[in-house]
């Protein structure tokens, strides 16, 4: 069925408060606390590593200090992302500032790559080229500093993991699936930084210890090279994730499948020929659909159907707050293309579930805003 009038949902983005706004404000506050904990830990560790590295003359220790300095600066980027991404929409940015979260996370990834990875490589190469020897006392100091760093980084990592565990419980995902989903880029960056730092400290401890036992500085040089390679890999993955979402990434397959099934169940909708989604931030998702309505509906009934469907989508999935429905007549080709797209989507959802299959405890978790919709058809 075609309709000559424009659906009112096409003309103006939704700016009203979401019913889950308090919950999202609470999530942002928890993320800010996690970032502050990481910032404090990194500042203390950076000073300790610099002091210990200068005393011991340890390139592996100095490379870890560079990592901590980069992390400290990155936390400031992440704090800016949490603050700036929650600004209200305005005339220049009618869909809000949610994507600032991804932009500042991208800058943090660049900082990890340049200030952490490249500096570690430089220190490692210099150690391998020049050689040298240090006092046993200096290396004892270095190992003590690394133990302190491991404890501090581990504490920050536990804080980040606790928040991820809470998010996984709320969304009905397993913890690994919640980490891979990366719904909050600031939290994901902190988690990646802390995990990398803990592993890097262990590698540095191994390099320092082997140098202390054998007298060969090459052990520390290779430790620095390994740390640098790890930092650059992590930075690349974080930057890749942020880049995709800045450009415009679709919502996760489970949410898209749930939206498609919901629309299919509406008695007034004959076919859903196109369903497009895009993340606008951690709080907002754009949903645009072309639908063909059953025959016999007048213009007033069409408007009532569109308003009801839009309201029900927002109620079931509060993150889907920007909804655009285009009523158009579906051709045979449109229906065939929609069928193929649905098959691909179903396969993607199945593959994702098999890859991130939850354990017994995860299956008992309540469904979250991204979980598939299994409710009855809306009346």
C-alpha positions as CSV (number, residue, x, y, z in Angstrom):
1,X,0.0,0.0,0.0
2,X,1.4,3.4,-0.9
3,X,0.6,6.6,1.0
4,X,0.8,10.0,-0.4
5,X,1.3,11.8,2.9
6,X,4.6,12.1,4.8
7,X,4.8,10.1,8.0
8,X,5.3,12.5,10.9
9,X,8.2,10.5,12.2
10,X,10.2,11.4,9.1
11,X,10.2,15.1,9.7
12,X,11.6,15.6,13.3
13,X,14.0,13.6,15.5
14,X,12.8,12.7,18.9
15,X,14.1,14.9,21.6
16,X,12.0,13.8,24.6
17,X,13.5,12.2,27.7
18,X,14.0,8.5,27.5
19,X,12.3,6.4,30.1
20,X,15.6,4.8,30.9
21,X,17.5,8.1,31.2
22,X,18.2,7.7,35.0
23,X,19.6,4.2,34.4
24,X,21.9,5.6,31.6
25,X,22.9,8.5,33.8
26,X,23.9,6.0,36.4
27,X,25.9,3.9,33.9
28,X,27.8,7.1,32.8
29,X,28.5,7.9,36.4
30,X,29.9,4.4,37.0
31,X,32.0,4.8,33.9
32,X,33.4,8.1,35.1
33,X,34.3,6.6,38.5
34,X,36.1,3.7,36.7
35,X,38.0,6.2,34.5
36,X,39.0,8.3,37.6
37,X,40.2,5.1,39.4
38,X,42.3,4.3,36.3
39,X,43.6,7.9,36.1
40,X,44.7,7.9,39.7
41,X,46.4,4.5,39.5
42,X,48.2,5.5,36.3
43,X,49.5,8.7,37.7
44,X,51.0,7.1,40.7
45,X,52.4,4.2,38.7
46,X,53.9,6.5,36.1
47,X,55.8,8.4,38.8
48,X,57.0,5.2,40.5
49,X,58.1,3.7,37.2
50,X,60.0,6.8,36.1
51,X,61.8,6.9,39.5
52,X,62.5,3.2,39.4
53,X,63.6,3.2,35.8
54,X,66.0,6.1,36.3
55,X,67.5,4.4,39.4
56,X,67.8,1.0,37.7
57,X,68.6,2.3,34.2
58,X,65.9,-0.1,32.9
59,X,64.6,0.3,29.4
60,X,61.7,-2.2,30.0
61,X,60.7,-0.2,33.1
62,X,60.9,3.1,31.3
63,X,58.7,1.7,28.5
64,X,56.1,0.7,31.0
65,X,56.4,4.3,32.5
66,X,55.6,5.6,29.0
67,X,52.6,3.3,28.9
68,X,51.3,4.7,32.2
69,X,51.8,8.3,31.1
70,X,49.9,7.6,27.9
71,X,47.2,6.0,29.9
72,X,47.0,9.0,32.2
73,X,46.5,11.4,29.3
74,X,44.1,9.0,27.7
75,X,41.9,8.9,30.8
76,X,41.4,12.7,30.3
77,X,40.2,12.0,26.8
78,X,37.8,9.4,28.1
79,X,36.5,11.7,30.8
80,X,35.9,14.3,28.1
81,X,34.0,11.8,26.1
82,X,31.7,10.9,28.9
83,X,30.9,14.5,29.7
84,X,30.6,15.9,26.1
85,X,28.6,13.0,24.7
86,X,25.6,13.6,27.0
87,X,25.0,17.2,25.7
88,X,21.4,17.8,24.5
89,X,20.6,18.0,20.8
90,X,20.6,21.4,19.2
91,X,19.9,22.9,15.8
92,X,23.4,22.0,14.5
93,X,23.4,18.5,15.9
94,X,19.8,17.4,15.9
95,X,20.7,13.8,16.8
96,X,22.8,14.9,19.7
97,X,26.5,14.5,20.6
98,X,26.6,10.7,21.3
99,X,29.3,10.1,18.7
100,X,31.8,12.2,20.7
101,X,32.2,9.1,22.8
102,X,33.8,7.4,19.8
103,X,35.9,10.4,18.7
104,X,37.6,10.8,22.1
105,X,38.1,7.1,22.3
106,X,39.8,7.2,18.9
107,X,42.2,9.9,20.2
108,X,42.9,7.7,23.3
109,X,43.8,4.8,20.9
110,X,46.2,7.1,19.0
111,X,47.8,8.1,22.3
112,X,48.3,4.4,23.2
113,X,49.9,3.7,19.8
114,X,52.3,6.7,19.8
115,X,53.2,7.3,23.4
116,X,53.1,3.7,24.5
117,X,53.8,1.4,21.6
118,X,56.3,3.4,19.6
119,X,58.2,4.5,22.7
120,X,58.5,0.9,23.9
121,X,59.8,-0.2,20.5
122,X,62.4,2.6,20.6
123,X,63.5,1.6,24.1
124,X,63.8,-2.0,23.1
125,X,65.8,-1.4,20.0
126,X,68.1,0.9,21.8
127,X,68.7,-1.7,24.5
128,X,69.4,-4.4,21.9
129,X,71.9,-2.1,20.0
130,X,73.8,-0.6,22.9
131,X,73.9,-3.3,25.5
132,X,75.0,-2.3,28.9
133,X,74.9,-3.4,32.5
134,X,73.2,-2.2,35.6
135,X,73.7,-2.8,39.3
136,X,71.8,-5.5,41.2
137,X,70.5,-3.0,43.6
138,X,69.0,-0.9,40.7
139,X,67.2,-3.9,39.3
140,X,65.9,-4.9,42.7
141,X,64.3,-1.5,43.0
142,X,62.9,-1.9,39.5
143,X,61.3,-5.2,40.4
144,X,59.7,-3.7,43.5
145,X,58.3,-0.9,41.4
146,X,56.8,-3.4,39.0
147,X,55.2,-5.3,41.8
148,X,53.6,-2.1,43.0
149,X,52.5,-1.3,39.5
150,X,51.0,-4.7,39.1
151,X,48.9,-4.4,42.2
152,X,47.7,-0.9,41.2
153,X,46.9,-1.9,37.6
154,X,45.2,-5.1,38.9
155,X,43.0,-3.1,41.2
156,X,41.9,-0.8,38.4
157,X,41.3,-3.8,36.2
158,X,39.1,-5.4,38.8
159,X,37.1,-2.2,39.0
160,X,36.5,-2.2,35.2
161,X,35.7,-5.9,35.2
162,X,33.1,-5.4,38.0
163,X,31.4,-2.8,35.8
164,X,31.5,-5.0,32.8
165,X,30.0,-7.8,34.8
166,X,27.1,-5.5,35.9
167,X,26.4,-4.5,32.3
168,X,26.5,-8.1,31.2
169,X,23.9,-9.0,33.8
170,X,21.7,-6.1,32.7
171,X,21.8,-6.9,29.0
172,X,21.6,-10.7,29.4
173,X,25.0,-11.3,27.8
174,X,27.9,-13.3,29.0
175,X,30.9,-11.3,30.2
176,X,33.0,-12.1,27.1
177,X,30.1,-11.1,24.8
178,X,29.7,-7.8,26.8
179,X,33.4,-7.0,26.3
180,X,33.2,-7.8,22.6
181,X,30.0,-5.8,22.1
182,X,31.8,-2.7,23.5
183,X,28.6,-0.7,24.1
184,X,30.5,1.8,26.1
185,X,33.8,2.7,24.3
186,X,35.2,4.6,27.3
187,X,34.8,1.5,29.6
188,X,36.2,-0.8,26.9
189,X,39.2,1.4,26.5
190,X,39.9,1.4,30.2
191,X,39.5,-2.4,30.3
192,X,41.9,-2.8,27.4
193,X,44.4,-0.4,28.9
194,X,44.4,-2.1,32.3
195,X,44.6,-5.6,30.9
196,X,47.4,-4.6,28.6
197,X,49.2,-2.9,31.4
198,X,49.0,-5.9,33.7
199,X,50.4,-8.2,31.0
200,X,53.0,-5.6,30.1
201,X,54.2,-5.4,33.8
202,X,54.5,-9.2,33.8
203,X,56.6,-9.1,30.6
204,X,58.8,-6.3,32.1
205,X,59.2,-8.3,35.3
206,X,60.4,-11.3,33.3
207,X,62.8,-9.2,31.3
208,X,64.2,-7.5,34.3
209,X,64.5,-10.8,36.2
210,X,66.3,-12.6,33.4
211,X,68.6,-9.7,32.9
212,X,69.4,-9.8,36.7
213,X,70.1,-13.5,36.5
214,X,72.0,-13.7,33.2
215,X,73.5,-10.2,32.9
216,X,72.2,-10.0,29.3
217,X,70.4,-6.7,28.6
218,X,68.9,-8.3,25.5
219,X,66.2,-9.9,27.7
220,X,65.0,-6.4,28.6
221,X,65.2,-5.2,25.0
222,X,63.0,-8.0,23.8
223,X,60.6,-7.4,26.7
224,X,60.3,-3.8,25.5
225,X,59.7,-4.9,21.9
226,X,56.9,-7.3,23.1
227,X,55.3,-4.6,25.2
228,X,55.4,-2.2,22.2
229,X,53.9,-4.8,19.8
230,X,51.1,-5.5,22.3
231,X,50.3,-1.8,22.8
232,X,50.2,-1.1,19.0
233,X,47.9,-4.1,18.5
234,X,45.5,-3.0,21.2
235,X,45.6,0.6,19.9
236,X,44.8,-0.6,16.4
237,X,41.8,-2.7,17.6
238,X,40.5,0.2,19.7
239,X,40.9,2.7,16.8
240,X,39.3,0.3,14.4
241,X,36.3,0.0,16.6
242,X,35.9,3.7,17.1
243,X,36.4,4.4,13.4
244,X,33.6,2.1,12.5
245,X,31.2,3.7,14.8
246,X,32.2,7.3,13.9
247,X,31.5,6.4,10.2
248,X,28.2,4.9,11.1
249,X,27.8,1.3,12.4
250,X,24.6,-0.7,12.5
251,X,23.0,-1.8,15.7
252,X,24.0,-5.3,16.8
253,X,22.3,-8.2,14.9
254,X,20.1,-9.3,17.8
255,X,18.5,-5.9,18.1
256,X,17.9,-5.6,14.3
257,X,16.4,-9.1,14.3
258,X,14.1,-8.2,17.2
259,X,13.0,-5.0,15.5
260,X,12.3,-6.8,12.2
261,X,10.2,-9.5,14.0
262,X,8.3,-6.9,15.9
263,X,7.4,-5.1,12.7
264,X,6.4,-8.3,11.0
265,X,3.9,-9.2,13.7
266,X,2.0,-6.0,13.3
267,X,-1.4,-6.8,11.7
268,X,-1.4,-3.6,9.6
269,X,2.1,-4.2,8.1
270,X,2.1,-6.3,5.0
271,X,5.9,-6.3,4.4
272,X,9.1,-4.7,5.8
273,X,11.2,-4.1,2.7
274,X,14.1,-2.2,4.3
275,X,15.3,-1.9,7.9
276,X,18.3,0.3,8.6
277,X,19.9,1.1,11.9
278,X,22.8,3.2,13.1
279,X,24.4,3.8,16.5
280,X,24.3,7.4,17.4
281,X,26.1,6.9,20.7
282,X,25.7,4.8,23.8
283,X,22.3,6.3,24.5
284,X,20.7,6.5,21.0
285,X,20.1,4.4,17.9
286,X,18.5,5.5,14.7
287,X,15.9,3.1,13.1
288,X,14.7,3.7,9.6
289,X,12.2,1.3,7.9
290,X,10.3,1.1,4.7
291,X,7.0,-0.7,5.2
292,X,4.1,-1.7,3.1
293,X,0.8,-1.5,4.9
294,X,-2.3,-3.7,4.2
295,X,-4.9,-2.3,1.9
296,X,-8.1,-0.5,3.1
297,X,-6.6,1.9,5.6
298,X,-7.4,5.6,5.3
299,X,-5.0,8.4,6.1
300,X,-6.1,8.7,9.8
301,X,-5.7,5.0,10.4
302,X,-2.3,5.0,8.8
303,X,-1.2,7.8,11.1
304,X,-2.5,5.9,14.1
305,X,-0.6,2.8,13.1
306,X,2.7,4.7,12.7
307,X,2.4,6.5,16.0
308,X,1.5,3.3,17.8
309,X,4.4,1.3,16.3
310,X,6.9,4.1,17.0
311,X,5.7,4.4,20.6
312,X,5.9,0.7,21.2
313,X,9.4,0.4,19.7
314,X,10.6,3.1,22.1
315,X,8.9,1.4,25.0
316,X,10.5,-2.0,24.3
317,X,13.9,-0.8,23.2
318,X,14.6,2.7,24.8
319,X,17.9,2.9,23.0
320,X,16.0,3.1,19.7
321,X,14.9,6.6,20.2
322,X,15.2,8.0,16.6
323,X,12.6,6.2,14.5
324,X,11.6,6.9,10.9
325,X,8.9,4.9,9.1
326,X,8.4,5.3,5.4
327,X,5.2,3.9,4.0
328,X,5.7,2.7,0.4
329,X,4.4,0.1,-1.9
330,X,6.5,-3.0,-2.0
331,X,7.3,-4.6,-5.4
332,X,8.1,-8.3,-5.9
333,X,11.8,-7.4,-6.2
334,X,11.6,-5.5,-2.9
335,X,10.1,-8.5,-1.1
336,X,12.7,-10.8,-2.5
337,X,15.6,-8.6,-1.5
338,X,14.0,-8.2,2.0
339,X,13.8,-12.0,2.3
340,X,17.5,-12.4,1.4
341,X,18.5,-9.7,3.8
342,X,16.5,-11.4,6.6
343,X,18.2,-14.7,5.9
344,X,21.6,-13.1,6.2
345,X,20.6,-11.4,9.4
346,X,19.3,-14.6,11.0
347,X,22.6,-16.3,10.1
348,X,24.5,-13.5,11.7
349,X,22.5,-13.7,14.9
350,X,22.9,-17.5,15.1
351,X,26.6,-17.2,14.5
352,X,26.9,-14.5,17.2
353,X,25.0,-16.6,19.7
354,X,27.1,-19.7,19.1
355,X,30.3,-17.6,19.4
356,X,29.2,-16.0,22.7
357,X,27.0,-18.8,24.1
358,X,26.3,-17.9,27.8
359,X,26.7,-20.2,30.7
360,X,23.9,-21.6,32.9
361,X,23.9,-18.5,35.1
362,X,23.8,-16.2,32.1
363,X,20.6,-17.8,30.7
364,X,18.8,-16.9,33.9
365,X,19.6,-13.2,33.6
366,X,16.8,-10.8,32.8
367,X,16.5,-9.6,29.2
368,X,18.2,-6.3,28.6
369,X,17.5,-3.5,26.0
370,X,19.5,-5.4,23.4
371,X,17.9,-8.8,23.9
372,X,15.6,-10.3,21.3
373,X,12.0,-9.5,21.7
374,X,9.8,-12.5,22.4
375,X,6.6,-10.9,23.5
376,X,3.2,-11.3,21.9
377,X,2.1,-9.2,19.0
378,X,1.2,-5.6,19.9
379,X,-2.5,-4.9,19.6
